[in-house]
Amino acid sequence: MSPTLAIVLWWLLFAGSHMLLSSTTVRPRVVARLGERGFAAAYSLLALAISSGLVATYFGHKHEGPHLWTVALVGPARWGFHAAMGLAFVLLAAGIVTPSPAVTGSKQPTTARGVQLLTRHGVIMGAGLFGALHLIPNGFATDIAFFAGFPAFAVVGCWHQDRRKRATQPHFDEFVAATPFLPFTGRHTLRGLRELSPLGLVIGVAVTVLLRWFHVPWFQ
């Protein structure tokens, strides 16, 4: 099996297990047997095991396979890339600091606020933006398979999550109407930026700077 195909299969296993276990038919049965905490533990352990296999496979075969494109990030393009990466990590951090009701177990807020006005799936869409940006300078087949999985999972996973929440959580349609699916596409984007959690903003920027500083020794 080629490393590229192996990475694709790991992604399919990751996405498939997530959506199957959280589906409206399977999740209640597992919760009935294990309880909410037991389900959360099993769900997290399975995700950790699969994601570990995915990451290990990629880092064992990064920059392999056909080289499909080369994009040099220099000058303004380089700084634009870093700024966009900063937005990705701010979305991710702010999504953790201000949990969305789209996340399993969180409660419906009175009104959407902060990062929720940028996207109702801050954590997953932040990871999706991270992957999409990394497709620009990484044109080998294994790189493409790995990084393309992030935005693909973000779109499919968040769609599935919205569908499940609409079926199980009262008034979730109201939250959907007030928040955008894709980041920065809503009518209240500027307000969302102004209301971002200072802690989420600081963490996101700090992680961006840290990873940029140590990117070469850690990842190249």
N, C-alpha and C positions, 0 to 999 in steps of 0.2 A: 504494500500500500504506500502511495506517495505521501510525503509529509503534508502537502497541501490538502489532500483528501482527508487525511487523519484530522487535521484542524477543523475542516468543515464538519466532519462527523461529530467531533467533540462539541461544537457549537449547536448542532442539531440535538444532541443528547441533553445539553444544558437547557436549551429553550423548551424542548419537549417535556422534560421532567418538571420544569417550572410550571408550565401551563397545565399539564396533567394533574399534578398534585394540588394546584390551586383552583381547579375547575369546580363548578357547582355540583358535580356528581361525585367526584372522588374526595374532595376535601372534607365534606361532612362525615363521610364514612371513616376516614383516618382520624379525624378529631374525636369521633365517638369512641374509638378504640384507645387512642393515646392521650386525649385531652388537648386543650389548646397549647399548653407548654410543651407537651410531648410532640405534637405536630410541628411546632415551630423549631424544636431541636432537631427533629428528623429532617425537616425541610432544609434547614441551614447546613447540617452535616453533609447531606447529599449534594447541595450546591457547592460546598467547599471541596468535596472530593472531585466532582466533575471539573470545576474551574481549575483545580490544581493540575489535573491531567491536561487540560487545555493549555494552560500557561507553560507547563513543562515541555509539552510537545512543540509549542512555538519557539521557545527559547533554545530548544535543542536543534532547531532547523530554521532559525530566522535568516532572512536574506537568501533563501534557496528557491529553486525553480526558475521558470522563465522570468526574465526581467522585462516588464511590460511598459514601464515609463520611468523617466528621470525628471524630477523637478528640483531645481536648486533654489533654496530659500535664502536669498541674499538681499541686503538693503532693506527697503520698506516692507517687502514680502516677509522677511524674517521677523520683523517686529510685529507685523500684522498677525502672523502665526502665533507668536507668543501671547499677544493680547487676546486672541480667540481662545487659546488654551486657558488663559486666566478666567475667561467667562465660563468655560466648561467646568473648571474646578470650583468656581464660585457657585454655579448652579448645584453641583454635587454637594458641597458643604452646606449651603443654605437649605437644601432639601432635607438634610439630616437635622439641622438645627430647628427648622420649621416644618415638621412632618405634614404631609398632605393626607387628606382623608382617602386619597386613592391608594395609600399604603395600607396593607393588611393590619387591622387592629387599631388604627387611629380613628379619632372621632371627628364627626362633621363640625367644622367651625361655623360661626354665625355668618361670616363673610370671608371670601378669599383675600389673602394679604401677601405682601412681599413676594417671595420667589414663586408662590402659587399663581401670581398674575403674569409671571414670565412663562411658566409651564406648570401644569398640575402634577408632573412627574419629574421633579427637579433632579433626584439622584440618578434615575435611569437615563433621562435625557442628557444629563451632564456627561455620563459615561458614553452615551451615543455620540455626542459632539466630540469628545476626546478621540474616539475611534475614527470618526469621519475625517478629522483634521490630520490624523496620522497616515491616512491614505495618500495625502499629497506628496510627502517626501519618500514614501516607502512603496516602491513599485515591483518588488519581487512577488512571486506567486504566494509564498507562505505568508508574507507580510499582508498582502491583500486579503487572504482568507481570514487571517486573525483579526485585523483591524476593521474589516467590513462587517464582521460579526457584531460589533458593538452597536452601530446604528441600526442594523437589521433587527437585532434583538430588542432594541429600544422601541422601535415602531411596532413590531408584532407583539412584544410583551406588554407594552402599555395599552395597546388596543384590546388585548385579551383582558387586562386588568380592569379597564373601563367597562367592558361588556359584563364582566362578573359583578362589579360593584353596582351597576345599574339594575341588575337582576336581584341583588340581595340587600342593598342599603337604601333605605327610604330617603328621598329627596336628593339622591346623588346627581340626578339630572340637572338640578339647579346649580350644583358646583361645576358640572361640565359646561354649562352655558356661560358661567362667569370666568372660566379659565381656558387658556389655549392648550392644545395638544402639543404642537411643535413649539420649541422655545422661540420667544421674541416675535410671535405672530399675533398676539392678542391686542385688543384695543386699549388696554391699560398697561402696556409695557413700561412706559416712563414712570407711572405710579409704582409699579412693581420694583423698578430699580431704586426709586427713592425710599421704598419701604423695606429694602433688603436688610436682613439681620446683620448688624455690625460684626457679630461674632462669625457668622458665615462668610462675610466678605473678607475678614482678616484671615481666616483659615484658608479660604480659597486662594487668596493672593500669596500667602506664605507657602502653601504647597506648590504653587506654580514656580515661585522663585527657587525653592529647595530642589525640585526636580530638574529645573533648568540648570542649576549650578552643578548638580551631580549626575547629569544625564549621561555624559560620556563614560565615566568610570562604572556606573551602575548598569547601563543598558546597551553600550556599544562595545 
